Amino acid sequence: MKHTESDLRTLLEEYTHDPAGRQPVPHLKAIVRRGRRTRRVRRALGAGTALAVAATATVLLTGPLRTGQGEAAQPPALARIEAPPKLREEFPVVLGAERSTLSLIHSERFSTTGAARTVTFTPTSHFTGYEVVCGDPRAWIVISSPLKGGEDGGTSGRCEGGGGGHHDKLSVPSGWLKGPQSIKVWVFPADAPVVKVAEELGRCVPSGESTTCDEQAAGRALRNQDVLDRLSAEVGERPGEWAVGIYDSPSPGPATTADSSGRPSPANATTAEPPGTSDPGQTTPQTTPQTTP
């Protein structure tokens, strides 16, 4: 049973009156005021506790949200930016003791990797050379060029600043100077699963004393069409800068240049000597046979 303030007041008045009927003791009003003050203090303390609990709950709820917002506001990691590859103006040719230089007569630039590209040009001699340069020197490349017997030759391996070769009178196909000719080029990202695909297709043949499918063996395996097809399907097209240069004896007109959309592109630059793997019948600018990087 609950007592109201009025009940308590009446009870106190009854017990504080003298039996003779005198006035209540002088401390009654003080007792009532003290009771009221006590209740106010308790209510204030209760309200303060509720505010503190609410504030704590707000911090707990909003804390992780603020952290998430802070993480979302952080800038994403910058993607690796490849420097535009540069083609040199001249291509050195070494045939035994004879040395000569071919000039850049045509170039094309591309901004994606993973698919075959055909580069068409008009040769001016039997010594036409070609070179591929890549924004990422660790990219994988394959260059396929027709040979005199009708088969395809070329080079494959890591780009490493350039890969290519050139024809001579013994390797050039018949009718080479009668019209436009073409080469086919594949460029794959540096992390393309070349070794895995070559092993799965049984195309990786170790050389020398090696018993594993190393990069040299994987580079040679890239010359197989089934390896190229599987690799293209697995990798797909990815962003990647690279360029092809065609070199020959200077023609009467200026060198032709184009990018993957057919727009003109600069052809001047310098690069290192082209590494790679060459087939018999095609010579390269080095004085020693090329090997796959």
C-alpha positions as CSV (number, residue, x, y, z in Angstrom):
1,M,0.0,0.0,0.0
2,K,1.3,3.5,-1.0
3,H,0.9,6.6,1.2
4,T,0.4,10.0,-0.4
5,E,2.2,13.1,0.9
6,S,-1.1,14.2,2.5
7,D,-1.4,10.9,4.5
8,L,2.1,11.4,5.8
9,R,1.5,15.0,6.7
10,T,-1.6,14.0,8.7
11,L,0.2,11.3,10.5
12,L,3.1,13.5,11.4
13,E,0.7,16.2,12.7
14,E,-1.0,13.6,14.9
15,Y,2.2,12.4,16.5
16,T,3.8,15.8,16.9
17,H,0.8,17.3,18.9
18,D,1.2,17.4,22.6
19,P,-1.5,15.5,24.5
20,A,-2.5,18.7,26.1
21,G,-3.3,20.2,22.7
22,R,-0.3,22.4,22.1
23,Q,0.9,23.3,18.6
24,P,3.1,20.8,16.6
25,V,6.7,20.8,17.3
26,P,8.6,23.5,15.3
27,H,10.5,20.8,13.3
28,L,7.5,19.5,11.3
29,K,7.8,21.9,8.3
30,A,11.6,21.4,8.2
31,I,11.0,17.6,8.0
32,V,8.5,18.1,5.1
33,R,10.9,20.4,3.2
34,R,13.7,17.9,3.7
35,G,11.5,15.1,2.3
36,R,10.7,17.2,-0.7
37,R,14.3,18.1,-1.3
38,T,15.3,14.5,-1.0
39,R,12.8,13.5,-3.7
40,R,14.1,16.3,-6.0
41,V,17.7,15.1,-5.5
42,R,16.7,11.6,-6.3
43,R,14.8,12.6,-9.4
44,A,17.8,14.7,-10.6
45,L,20.2,11.8,-10.0
46,G,17.9,9.4,-11.9
47,A,17.7,11.8,-14.9
48,G,21.5,12.3,-14.9
49,T,22.0,8.5,-14.9
50,A,19.6,8.1,-17.8
51,L,21.5,10.8,-19.8
52,A,24.8,9.2,-19.1
53,V,23.5,5.8,-20.3
54,A,22.0,7.4,-23.4
55,A,25.3,9.2,-24.2
56,T,27.3,5.9,-23.8
57,A,24.9,4.1,-26.1
58,T,25.2,6.9,-28.6
59,V,29.0,6.6,-28.6
60,L,28.9,2.9,-28.9
61,L,26.5,3.1,-31.8
62,T,28.1,6.0,-33.7
63,G,31.7,5.0,-33.0
64,P,31.9,2.1,-35.5
65,L,29.9,4.2,-38.1
66,R,32.5,7.0,-37.8
67,T,35.3,4.4,-38.3
68,G,33.6,3.0,-41.3
69,Q,33.1,6.5,-42.8
70,G,36.8,7.2,-42.1
71,E,37.8,4.0,-43.9
72,A,35.5,4.8,-46.8
73,A,37.0,8.3,-47.1
74,Q,40.5,6.8,-47.5
75,P,41.7,7.0,-51.1
76,P,42.0,3.7,-52.9
77,A,45.4,2.2,-53.7
78,L,46.8,3.7,-56.9
79,A,46.9,1.4,-59.9
80,R,50.2,0.7,-61.4
81,I,50.7,3.2,-64.3
82,E,52.8,2.0,-67.2
83,A,55.0,4.4,-69.0
84,P,54.2,4.7,-72.8
85,P,56.7,2.5,-74.6
86,K,59.0,4.2,-77.1
87,L,60.2,2.8,-80.4
88,R,63.6,3.6,-81.7
89,E,64.2,5.3,-85.0
90,E,66.8,2.8,-86.3
91,F,67.2,-0.9,-86.0
92,P,70.7,-2.5,-86.3
93,V,71.2,-5.5,-88.5
94,V,74.2,-7.9,-88.2
95,L,74.8,-10.5,-91.0
96,G,78.2,-12.1,-90.3
97,A,80.7,-9.4,-90.7
98,E,78.3,-7.0,-92.3
99,R,76.5,-4.4,-90.3
100,S,73.7,-2.1,-91.5
101,T,70.9,-0.1,-90.1
102,L,67.2,-0.2,-90.9
103,S,64.9,2.8,-90.5
104,L,61.4,2.9,-88.9
105,I,58.9,2.8,-91.7
106,H,55.7,1.9,-89.8
107,S,54.5,1.7,-86.2
108,E,51.3,0.8,-84.3
109,R,50.4,1.3,-80.7
110,F,47.9,-0.6,-78.5
111,S,46.5,-0.1,-75.1
112,T,45.2,-3.7,-74.3
113,T,46.8,-7.1,-73.9
114,G,45.6,-10.7,-74.2
115,A,44.4,-10.8,-77.8
116,A,46.2,-11.3,-81.1
117,R,46.9,-8.2,-83.2
118,T,47.8,-8.2,-86.9
119,V,50.2,-5.4,-88.1
120,T,50.2,-4.8,-91.9
121,F,52.9,-2.8,-93.7
122,T,54.6,-2.5,-97.1
123,P,58.2,-3.7,-97.1
124,T,60.9,-2.0,-99.1
125,S,63.6,-4.7,-99.1
126,H,64.3,-8.3,-98.2
127,F,65.7,-7.3,-94.8
128,T,62.5,-6.0,-93.1
129,G,62.8,-6.0,-89.4
130,Y,60.3,-5.7,-86.6
131,E,60.3,-5.0,-82.9
132,V,57.8,-5.0,-80.0
133,V,58.2,-2.7,-76.9
134,C,56.0,-2.9,-73.8
135,G,55.1,-0.5,-71.0
136,D,55.7,-3.4,-68.6
137,P,59.0,-5.0,-69.6
138,R,58.0,-8.3,-67.9
139,A,55.0,-8.8,-70.2
140,W,55.0,-11.9,-72.3
141,I,55.1,-11.5,-76.1
142,V,54.8,-13.7,-79.2
143,I,55.7,-12.4,-82.7
144,S,54.7,-14.6,-85.7
145,S,56.1,-13.8,-89.1
146,P,55.9,-15.8,-92.4
147,L,59.0,-17.6,-93.7
148,K,60.1,-18.6,-97.2
149,G,58.8,-22.2,-96.9
150,G,55.3,-21.0,-95.9
151,E,55.7,-21.8,-92.2
152,D,55.7,-19.2,-89.5
153,G,58.8,-18.1,-87.6
154,G,59.3,-15.4,-85.0
155,T,60.2,-14.9,-81.4
156,S,58.6,-15.3,-77.9
157,G,59.4,-14.7,-74.3
158,R,59.5,-11.8,-72.0
159,C,59.3,-8.4,-73.6
160,E,62.2,-7.0,-71.5
161,G,62.3,-3.6,-73.3
162,G,61.9,-5.1,-76.8
163,G,61.7,-8.3,-78.8
164,G,62.0,-8.8,-82.6
165,G,64.1,-9.9,-85.5
166,H,64.5,-9.3,-89.3
167,H,64.4,-11.2,-92.6
168,D,67.2,-11.7,-95.1
169,K,67.3,-13.1,-98.7
170,L,67.3,-16.7,-97.4
171,S,64.2,-16.3,-95.0
172,V,62.0,-13.8,-96.8
173,P,58.9,-15.4,-98.4
174,S,58.5,-15.3,-102.2
175,G,56.7,-12.2,-103.5
176,W,57.7,-10.3,-100.4
177,L,58.1,-7.0,-102.3
178,K,55.0,-7.4,-104.4
179,G,52.5,-5.9,-101.9
180,P,51.6,-5.4,-98.3
181,Q,52.7,-8.0,-95.7
182,S,51.8,-8.6,-92.1
183,I,52.9,-10.1,-88.8
184,K,50.8,-11.3,-85.9
185,V,51.6,-10.2,-82.3
186,W,50.3,-11.4,-78.9
187,V,51.1,-9.6,-75.7
188,F,50.1,-11.0,-72.3
189,P,50.4,-9.4,-68.8
190,A,53.4,-10.2,-66.8
191,D,51.4,-12.4,-64.4
192,A,49.7,-14.4,-67.1
193,P,49.7,-18.2,-66.1
194,V,52.0,-19.1,-69.0
195,V,53.8,-22.0,-67.1
196,K,50.5,-23.4,-65.8
197,V,48.9,-23.5,-69.2
198,A,51.9,-24.9,-70.9
199,E,52.1,-27.7,-68.4
200,E,48.4,-28.5,-68.6
201,L,48.6,-28.9,-72.4
202,G,51.9,-30.9,-72.2
203,R,53.7,-28.2,-74.3
204,C,56.4,-27.4,-71.8
205,V,59.7,-29.1,-72.8
206,P,62.6,-28.3,-70.4
207,S,66.0,-27.7,-72.0
208,G,69.4,-28.8,-71.0
209,E,69.6,-30.3,-67.5
210,S,66.5,-28.6,-66.3
211,T,63.6,-30.9,-65.3
212,T,61.0,-28.2,-64.6
213,C,58.9,-25.9,-66.8
214,D,61.0,-22.7,-66.3
215,E,60.4,-19.4,-68.0
216,Q,62.6,-20.3,-71.0
217,A,60.7,-23.5,-71.6
218,A,57.4,-21.7,-71.1
219,G,58.5,-19.0,-73.6
220,R,59.1,-21.6,-76.2
221,A,55.7,-23.2,-75.4
222,L,54.0,-19.9,-76.4
223,R,54.8,-20.7,-80.0
224,N,52.0,-23.3,-80.0
225,Q,48.6,-22.1,-81.1
226,D,46.7,-24.2,-78.5
227,V,48.7,-22.5,-75.7
228,L,48.0,-19.1,-77.2
229,D,44.3,-19.8,-77.5
230,R,44.0,-21.2,-73.9
231,L,46.0,-18.3,-72.5
232,S,43.9,-15.7,-74.3
233,A,40.7,-17.3,-73.0
234,E,42.0,-17.4,-69.4
235,V,43.5,-13.9,-69.3
236,G,41.0,-12.0,-71.5
237,E,41.8,-8.5,-72.6
238,R,43.4,-6.3,-70.0
239,P,44.8,-2.7,-70.0
240,G,48.5,-2.6,-71.1
241,E,50.5,-0.3,-73.3
242,W,52.7,-1.7,-76.1
243,A,53.9,-0.8,-79.6
244,V,55.2,-2.5,-82.8
245,G,57.8,-1.0,-85.1
246,I,58.5,-2.1,-88.6
247,Y,62.0,-1.3,-89.9
248,D,63.4,-1.4,-93.5
249,S,65.4,0.4,-96.0
250,P,64.2,4.0,-96.2
251,S,61.2,4.4,-98.5
252,P,60.6,7.6,-100.6
253,G,57.7,8.6,-98.3
254,P,57.7,9.3,-94.5
255,A,57.2,6.5,-91.9
256,T,53.5,5.6,-91.3
257,T,52.3,5.5,-87.7
258,A,49.0,4.5,-86.1
259,D,47.5,3.5,-82.8
260,S,44.9,0.8,-82.1
261,S,42.1,3.2,-83.2
262,G,43.9,4.2,-86.4
263,R,44.9,7.7,-85.1
264,P,48.5,8.9,-85.8
265,S,51.0,8.3,-83.0
266,P,54.7,9.3,-82.5
267,A,57.3,6.9,-83.6
268,N,60.5,8.5,-82.3
269,A,62.3,7.0,-79.3
270,T,65.2,4.8,-78.1
271,T,65.1,1.3,-76.6
272,A,67.5,-1.5,-75.7
273,E,68.6,-4.2,-78.0
274,P,65.7,-6.7,-78.5
275,P,65.9,-10.0,-76.7
276,G,63.7,-13.0,-77.5
277,T,63.8,-16.5,-79.1
278,S,64.3,-16.7,-82.8
279,D,63.6,-19.4,-85.3
280,P,66.0,-20.7,-87.8
281,G,65.8,-18.8,-91.1
282,Q,65.3,-15.5,-89.3
283,T,68.2,-13.4,-88.1
284,T,68.3,-10.8,-85.3
285,P,70.2,-7.6,-84.5
286,Q,72.5,-9.4,-82.1
287,T,75.8,-11.0,-83.0
288,T,74.8,-14.2,-81.1
289,P,71.7,-16.3,-81.3
290,Q,68.8,-15.1,-79.2
291,T,67.4,-17.1,-76.3
292,T,64.1,-16.7,-74.5
293,P,64.6,-14.4,-71.5
